[in-house]
Amino acid sequence: MKIGEIIREKRRAQSLTQEQLADLLGVSAPAVHKWEKGTTYPDITTLPALARVLHTDLNTLLSFREDLTVEEIARFTNDLDKMIREEGYEAAFQRGMEEIHQYPNCEALMYPVIFYLDGARFLHGVPNPDDYTDRLMPFYETMSRSQTPEIRDAALAMCIAYHRNRKDFARAEELINTIPSTRIDKEEQLATLYTQQEKWEDAQRLWEHRILQSATELQTALIHLMEIAEQEGRPQDAQFCADTYQQVSSLLHVTKWIPYTAKFQLASLRQDRAACLSALRHILPVLKEPWNPQTCPLYRHMGDGDLTALAQSLYDRITEDLEHSQEFAFFRGSPEYEQLRPLLKETAGAKE
């Protein structure tokens, strides 16, 4: 938070008008107005008196803090999401950079903001999303040296993917070899401990998280096996992997549209119009439905899980790509696609 914002917040907390604050300090009301707008700053000789009048200290007034609170970070991330929707991605990106530069040592801020901005450029269909990659990577490189394992490992994975995609395989392998190896699974150890202590709810929460995490890992592995089989000219094996992906996803009760994504991806690789559109007929009608995992015995403690906003963004992105992306140009204008378009309009109308 900048000094002008702090002055305004503290002044209001004391129920003072700009004119009253100016009178107490022996300055003009326009001067206070300019401080709060950020166009000018208080004179250094005024700062001690200003801090006393506002019932604060100079460190707070000058924002000499290394970190933000959890609540402040969560609020800021939510504001970024709102800003993307109202002002566009670039405005939100710049705002995120400003906040990180203001708190350069606050990993708790950098971690969610960078990962959010990274994912949002694809989720919101930002034109030329790769233009932001080189601007995000320095932050991932910084976080890859974090002393916090969760932050370090997530950032390291992003750095590895970056170099792999640039075909700098030597650097990617070098980074992979820095990943610490351990045979101890902290989550499993805790879940077992809680079970023995009869802390049933704590144990269930960890095991439920493990199921959902394992589902994601299985899906990722099956997608990769499917793509490799297709590249190697083994179409039956590729189809088997796509079918298994659907079965596993259905058995583990993930969101309704996910089981069909592998078949859609395989059909896209093959440029199979009929198969693509068949998968989309299953995906589109349920894409915007909320997922309430706690209704399933496997995820009773996973929270409300309402992914309506996420699903809506994904739906908008898919429909945008269907209409404009070169990737799907092979079936646009076909009779099959024209049959699907009323379904797009119907589901789009349902959200209005």
N, C-alpha and C positions, 0 to 999 in steps of 0.2 A: 504494500500500500504506500503510495507516495505522500509526501509531507502535506500537500494541499488536501488530500482526502482525509488524512489524520486530523488536521486542524478542523475541517468541517464536521467530522464525526464527533470529536471531543467537544467542540463548541455546542453542537446540538444536544449532546449528553448533559451539558451544564445548563441547557435551556436558555442559551444566550443568542441574541441576534448578532449579525455582523456589526451593526452599529454599536451595540453594547460592548462587544469584545474590543472594538476599536477605541472606545472611550476608556476602557480599563487599561489599555496599553499606551494611550496617548498617541495613536496613529489615526489615519482617516479610514472611514468605512470602505472606500474604493480600494485601499491598500489590502484590507482583509479579503475583499472579494477577489483580488488578483492572486493572493496567496492560495486561496481555495481553488481557483481555476488553474493554477500551476503556471501562470504567465510570469509571475515574479515570486521571490522568496523573502521571508522575513530577514531583517538585518541580524547579524550575529549577536549584536548587543541586546536585541529584543527577545532572543530565544529563551533565556532563563525565565524572564517574566511571563512569556507566553506559556511555557510549560507549567508554571505555578498556577496561572489563571485557569488553565485547562485541566488541572489536577492530574498531571501526568509527569513523566520524566523525559530528559533529553534523548535518551536511547530510543524510547517509544516514539517520541515526536519526530526524530530523524530516521526512524525505521532501521535502527541498528540491531536487527535481528538476523540470525543466521537461518532460522527455520520458520515455517508456518505451522499452524496447528492442523490436525487431521481434518477438523471441520472446515477450516479456511481452504484447504486444498480440495476437498470434495466440492465445496461451493464454487471454487474457481473452475474446476473441470466441468461442472454442470453449466456454468456460464459460457464456456467455450462451445459446448454443444449447442446452446441456444444461439450463440453468435454465428455459428456456421449456417444455421437455418435462416437467420435473419439478414446477415451481412455478407455471407460467403466464406469459403474456406481460407482464402488469403488473409482476410481480416483476423480470423481466429488464430491462424498460424502466427501472425505478427504479434498478437496479444500474448500468445503463449511464450514466444521468445522474449518479450519484454519482461514477463514475470520471472522466467528462469534466470535472465541476466540480473534481475534485481536480487535474487536469492541463489547465487551460483553454486553454493555449497549445500543446498537443500535437496538431497536425493529423493526425499519423500515427495517433493513437488515435481522434479524432473522426470521421475519414473512414470507416473500416470499421465502427465501431460504429453511427453514424447510418444509413448505407446498409443495414446488416444489419437493424437494428430496423425500418426502413421497409419493407423487403421481407418480413420475417418476419411482420408483422401480417396480410398477405394469404396468405402461404404456409401459415401455421398456422391460418387461418380465425378470426382474432380477432374477436369480436363488436364491431360499430360501429368498424371500423378508422379511419374518418374522424375519430373523436374525437382521434386522436393527431396529425393533420396539423399543426394550429397549434402543437403542442409541438415538432415536428421542424423546422419552417420556420426559426426563428431560427438554428439550426445551419447549415442550407443557406445562408442569407444570409451568415453569417460566412465559410463556406468559399468562397462565390462571389467573395470578395475575396482569395483565397489567391494567393500568388506561385508556387505549384506548378501548372502548367498542367492536369495531369490532374485534380487536386482541384477547381480553379476551374471547369473546363469541365463536369464531372459535376454539381457543385452548382448551377451556373448553369442547366443544363438542368432540374433539379428545380424551381428558382424560377420558370422560365418556365412549366413545366407547371402549377404551383400557381396562378399568376395567370390562366393561360388557362382553367383549370377553374372559377375563380371569375368568369369572364367579364370580368376586368379586362384587356381586350385592349390598352389603351393601355400599361399597365405591362409586359405581356408583350412587346410590340413594342419598347419602350424597352430592355428587357434583351437582346433578340435583337440589337439594333444595337450592343450593347457587346461582342459576340463578336468577337475579333480575327480578321481575315482573313489568310490566308497561302496562297501557291501552292506552298510547299515541303512535301512529305510526308516527314517525318523517317523513318518506318518504311521507306518505299520507298527512300529514299536510303541508309539503312544496309544494307538487304538487297542492293542493287546493289553497294555497296562490299564487303560480305562475299563476294559472288559473285566479284568481280574479284580478291579476295585468296585465293580458293579456300578460304575458311572455310565449307565446305559446310553443316555442321550449323547454324551460326549463321544463315546465309542461309535455309536451309529452315525453321527455326523461325519466322522473321519472315514468310516467304511463306505458311506454313501458317496462321499467325494471321490474315493478311490474307484468306485464303479463308473462314475461319470468320466473321470480322467482316463480310465482304461478304455471306455467306449471311444473316446477321441483318439487314443493311441491306436486302437484296432482299425478305426476308420482310415486314419492316415496311412497305416501300413498297407491296407487293402487297396487304397487309391494308387499308391506307388507301385504295388505289384501289378495292378491292372494296367497302368500306363507302360510299364516295362514289357509286359506280355504283348501288348498291342504293338509296341515299337519293334519287338523281336519277331513279329509275324505269327503270334500264337493267339488267334482271335478267340478260340474256345476257352483258353485259360483266362483271357481278359474278361470274357463274359462271366465265367465262373466267379472271378473276384468281385465283379459288379453285383452279381446275385447274392454272394455271401455278405457283401457290404449292406445290402438291403435287409437281409435276414437278421444280421447282428444288430443293426440299428433299430429294427422293429422289436426284437427281443428285449433290448435294453431301454425301450420306451423313451427314446429321445423325441424331439419335436417331429410332428407328422411329416414335414416336407423333406427332412434330412435323408430318410432311407432311399429316396429316388435320385439323389444328387450324383451318385457314382454312375448310374445308367445314363443320366443326362450328359455327364462329362464324357463318357465313352462314346455315346452317339455323336457328340460334337467333334471328337477326334476323328471319327469315321465319316463325318459329314452325312450322317444318316438322318434325313429329314423326318421320316416317319417316327423313328425311335426318339429323336429329340422332342418332337411335339407330343408324343405319348407320355414321356416323362414330365413335360411341362403341364400336361393336363392333371397330373397328380400333385405337382408342386404348387402351382399358382393359387388354387382355391383355398389352400390351408396355410399359405405362407404368412398371412397376417394374423393367424389365430394365436392367442397367448398360450404360452407353455406354463402350466402350473404343476411342477414336478412333484410337489408334496402330495398330490392325489394318487401317486403310485407308491406302493410299499417300498420300492427301492430308493426313493428320494424324499422320505417323510420330513427331513430336517433341512431341506435345501432352500428354504425361503419361498416367497411367492412365485419367483421365477417368471414373472410376467414379461415376456419379450416382445410385446406388441410394437414398441417403438423400433426395436432392432429389426423385427420382421418387416415392418412397413418400409424401412430404409432399404432392406434387401429386395423387397418387392419392387420398389421404385427403380432400383438399380437394374434388376433383371429386365423389367419391361422397357427401360431406356435402352439397354443393350440389344434387346430383341429388335427394337425398331431402328437402331442406328449403328450398332457395332459391326465392324467388318467381319468379326468372328462368326456371326450368324447370317452373313449375307447369302450363304448358300441355300437357305430355305425361305428368305423373304420373297414375297411375290408368288410363292407356290400355292396351289390350291389348298394344301394341308395347313399352311400358315394362315391363309385367309379364313379357314374354318375356326382357327384358334383365336383370331382377333376379337370376335364377339365376346369370348370368355375374358379376354383382357379388359375390355370395356365394362363388362358386367362386374368383375371384381374391383375394378377401379371405381366404379360408381358406388359400390357398397361402402367405401371408406368416406364418401362425401356426405 
